[in-house]
């Protein structure tokens, strides 16, 4: 076997290997593309409530803001002082009456 025929055989083997790698790459990208599409669909469902998503930004935000607070031993929520709230309410009503002349 001459050097030229060995080189031609090696060149053809390299071409064949390149084609196989390209086909494997295309298959890999198609499979990854399906995963990307699924992830985008799930993200769209979460952000925009599309596709009957079980949880959206709105439901997550509602749950985060309306979760039951931790309670003190007396049963009142830990973050709220009822006497201070009543004082603030009285001040706000007084300010409204003073500003708008509401009786």
Backbone bond lengths (Angstrom), bond angles and torsions (degrees), N, CA, C in turn:
res aa  C-N    CA-C-N  psi(-1)  N-CA   C-N-CA  omega(-1)  CA-C   N-CA-C  phi
1 X - - - 1.437 - - 1.526 107.88 -
2 X 1.303 114.59 131.25 1.451 118.52 -176.77 1.526 110.51 -83.95
3 X 1.293 113.62 166.93 1.471 119.96 179.81 1.528 110.28 -63.95
4 X 1.346 116.47 -37.22 1.452 119.53 179.89 1.533 111.60 -64.15
5 X 1.313 116.99 -40.11 1.461 118.98 -179.29 1.531 110.56 -70.88
6 X 1.325 117.00 -35.92 1.469 119.66 175.97 1.529 110.32 -64.19
7 X 1.320 116.10 -41.32 1.463 120.50 179.47 1.528 110.66 -65.72
8 X 1.327 117.05 -40.45 1.467 120.65 178.68 1.522 110.02 -65.86
9 X 1.333 117.32 -41.26 1.465 120.86 177.96 1.530 110.94 -64.59
10 X 1.314 116.97 -40.90 1.461 121.18 178.22 1.523 110.90 -66.30
11 X 1.340 115.72 -39.29 1.466 119.94 177.56 1.522 110.50 -64.24
12 X 1.335 117.87 -44.26 1.463 121.27 179.15 1.525 111.07 -64.63
13 X 1.326 117.51 -38.64 1.473 120.96 177.33 1.529 110.14 -64.57
14 X 1.325 117.31 -38.83 1.471 121.19 178.24 1.522 110.26 -65.61
15 X 1.339 116.75 -41.18 1.467 119.80 176.64 1.533 111.01 -62.44
16 X 1.304 116.63 -44.70 1.456 121.38 179.12 1.521 111.86 -61.59
17 X 1.328 115.77 -43.68 1.459 120.31 177.81 1.528 110.60 -64.26
18 X 1.324 117.80 -39.77 1.466 121.40 178.61 1.525 110.68 -63.76
19 X 1.342 117.33 -40.14 1.459 120.65 178.71 1.523 110.14 -65.75
20 X 1.331 117.70 -42.89 1.461 121.18 178.48 1.529 111.28 -63.10
21 X 1.305 116.90 -41.34 1.475 120.80 178.25 1.527 110.09 -65.40
22 X 1.315 117.15 -40.08 1.464 120.70 178.31 1.521 110.91 -64.34
23 X 1.323 117.82 -42.61 1.464 120.88 178.41 1.527 110.27 -64.27
24 X 1.328 116.78 -43.85 1.465 120.19 177.52 1.531 110.89 -62.53
25 X 1.334 116.84 -38.78 1.470 120.93 177.63 1.520 112.10 -63.55
26 X 1.329 116.73 -41.29 1.467 120.67 178.81 1.524 110.23 -64.71
27 X 1.335 116.70 -44.02 1.471 120.06 178.20 1.524 110.12 -61.85
28 X 1.326 116.98 -43.63 1.465 121.05 178.84 1.531 111.18 -60.81
29 X 1.319 117.18 -44.95 1.465 120.57 -179.88 1.526 112.17 -66.26
30 X 1.327 117.40 -36.10 1.466 120.16 177.02 1.522 109.72 -63.89
31 X 1.330 116.51 -43.94 1.466 119.36 179.47 1.533 110.72 -65.80
32 X 1.310 117.69 -42.23 1.464 121.02 177.04 1.523 110.36 -65.58
33 X 1.304 116.94 -37.04 1.461 120.95 178.59 1.522 111.41 -61.69
34 X 1.317 116.35 -38.24 1.467 119.50 176.68 1.522 110.64 -63.89
35 X 1.326 116.30 -40.39 1.467 119.79 177.78 1.521 111.14 -65.60
36 X 1.329 116.49 -38.61 1.465 120.35 178.97 1.525 110.08 -66.05
37 X 1.313 116.77 -41.64 1.465 120.39 179.17 1.523 109.97 -64.12
38 X 1.324 117.56 -41.80 1.456 120.76 178.63 1.526 110.50 -64.04
39 X 1.344 117.14 -43.35 1.460 120.29 179.05 1.528 110.89 -64.07
40 X 1.327 117.28 -39.76 1.468 120.26 178.18 1.523 110.62 -66.45
41 X 1.317 116.53 -37.10 1.466 120.38 178.40 1.529 110.09 -65.66
42 X 1.330 117.27 -42.72 1.464 120.82 177.79 1.525 110.96 -64.39
43 X 1.332 116.90 -41.39 1.468 120.35 178.85 1.523 110.57 -65.76
44 X 1.317 116.97 -39.42 1.466 120.42 177.03 1.515 111.53 -63.62
45 X 1.322 116.40 -38.50 1.456 120.07 177.17 1.513 111.53 -64.73
46 X 1.337 116.47 -39.52 1.470 120.02 179.43 1.524 111.01 -70.02
47 X 1.315 117.13 -43.37 1.469 119.90 -175.73 1.517 112.84 -75.66
48 X 1.317 117.47 -41.39 1.458 120.23 -170.66 1.521 113.92 -115.41
49 X 1.327 118.12 3.33 1.452 120.45 179.90 1.512 112.84 70.83
50 X 1.311 117.35 21.80 1.457 120.89 -178.81 1.524 110.19 -81.13
51 X 1.318 115.51 159.72 1.459 122.60 171.37 1.527 112.44 61.44
52 X 1.320 117.55 33.46 1.470 122.99 177.61 1.520 112.20 50.92
53 X 1.316 116.12 46.67 1.466 120.75 -179.36 1.526 110.16 -65.39
54 X 1.337 117.75 138.22 1.460 119.79 -178.93 1.523 112.64 -69.27
55 X 1.336 116.51 -26.73 1.462 119.76 179.40 1.525 108.23 -136.51
56 X 1.324 116.02 135.59 1.454 121.56 177.50 1.514 108.52 -124.92
57 X 1.317 116.33 175.90 1.458 119.85 177.14 1.525 109.80 -59.76
58 X 1.324 116.67 -39.12 1.461 120.29 -179.61 1.515 112.61 -64.51
59 X 1.340 117.23 -45.30 1.468 118.59 179.65 1.505 111.05 -68.17
60 X 1.336 116.87 -37.67 1.464 119.82 178.36 1.527 110.17 -63.81
61 X 1.336 117.38 -44.97 1.450 121.28 -179.56 1.524 110.98 -65.14
62 X 1.326 117.37 -41.68 1.460 120.98 177.89 1.530 110.36 -60.51
63 X 1.330 116.61 -45.94 1.458 119.73 179.45 1.526 111.70 -64.41
64 X 1.335 116.33 -37.74 1.463 119.38 -179.47 1.529 111.47 -67.39
65 X 1.321 116.71 -39.01 1.465 120.09 -176.82 1.525 113.06 -84.06
66 X 1.311 118.30 -22.04 1.457 121.46 -175.73 1.523 113.49 -113.61
67 X 1.312 116.62 22.20 1.462 118.10 178.22 1.523 109.04 -71.21
68 X 1.308 117.58 148.64 1.460 119.10 -178.76 1.526 110.64 -64.53
69 X 1.316 117.06 134.05 1.462 119.59 -176.64 1.525 111.39 -77.70
70 X 1.306 114.45 160.57 1.459 119.94 173.47 1.528 107.96 -70.89
71 X 1.315 117.12 140.11 1.461 120.67 -175.76 1.527 111.01 -107.01
72 X 1.331 114.67 147.48 1.460 121.40 172.89 1.524 108.37 -76.55
73 X 1.323 117.18 170.86 1.473 118.91 178.13 1.529 113.67 -59.30
74 X 1.339 117.96 -26.32 1.466 119.31 179.88 1.534 112.27 -82.54
75 X 1.334 117.28 0.66 1.457 120.76 177.17 1.513 114.11 93.71
76 X 1.333 118.09 -12.47 1.461 120.60 178.53 1.525 109.23 -77.74
77 X 1.326 117.63 147.91 1.463 119.60 177.06 1.522 110.72 -60.19
78 X 1.319 116.41 146.81 1.453 121.79 -175.13 1.532 112.31 -66.17
79 X 1.325 117.43 -29.63 1.461 119.61 -174.89 1.532 112.75 -92.33
80 X 1.305 120.29 -0.04 1.457 121.87 -171.44 1.515 111.24 -124.14
81 X 1.316 115.91 134.89 1.458 122.02 176.05 1.527 106.50 -114.96
82 X 1.319 116.65 109.34 1.462 120.95 -174.06 1.525 112.88 -64.36
83 X 1.330 117.77 -36.66 1.473 119.09 180.00 1.527 110.24 -67.49
84 X 1.324 116.39 -39.39 1.462 119.40 177.97 1.524 110.19 -67.52
85 X 1.302 117.78 -36.37 1.463 120.97 178.44 1.522 110.54 -64.38
86 X 1.315 116.88 -40.49 1.462 120.12 179.03 1.527 110.77 -65.44
87 X 1.336 117.05 -40.61 1.471 120.81 177.85 1.534 110.12 -63.50
88 X 1.318 116.04 -42.74 1.468 119.95 179.56 1.525 110.68 -64.28
89 X 1.308 117.26 -40.85 1.465 121.47 178.46 1.529 110.63 -60.87
90 X 1.324 116.71 -44.44 1.467 120.65 179.43 1.523 110.39 -63.03
91 X 1.335 117.02 -42.05 1.472 120.42 179.20 1.526 111.00 -64.65
92 X 1.319 117.30 -41.56 1.462 120.40 -179.48 1.526 111.42 -66.04
93 X 1.324 116.90 -40.17 1.461 119.77 177.68 1.527 110.14 -65.10
94 X 1.334 116.27 -41.31 1.473 119.96 177.43 1.516 111.75 -63.05
95 X 1.322 117.56 -41.18 1.467 120.85 178.98 1.518 110.64 -66.30
96 X 1.324 117.74 -39.76 1.456 120.93 178.40 1.523 110.43 -63.37
97 X 1.329 116.89 -44.21 1.461 120.04 179.87 1.526 111.35 -64.80
98 X 1.332 115.41 -37.93 1.461 119.42 179.50 1.526 110.69 -68.46
99 X 1.338 116.11 -39.84 1.464 119.92 -176.93 1.516 112.30 -75.62
100 X 1.318 117.28 -46.11 1.461 120.96 -173.19 1.525 113.06 -100.98
101 X 1.325 117.68 -6.29 1.442 119.86 -179.59 1.514 113.24 70.05
102 X 1.325 116.57 26.94 1.473 121.91 -179.59 1.521 107.83 -82.11
103 X 1.322 115.56 132.34 1.465 119.40 178.69 1.501 110.87 -98.81
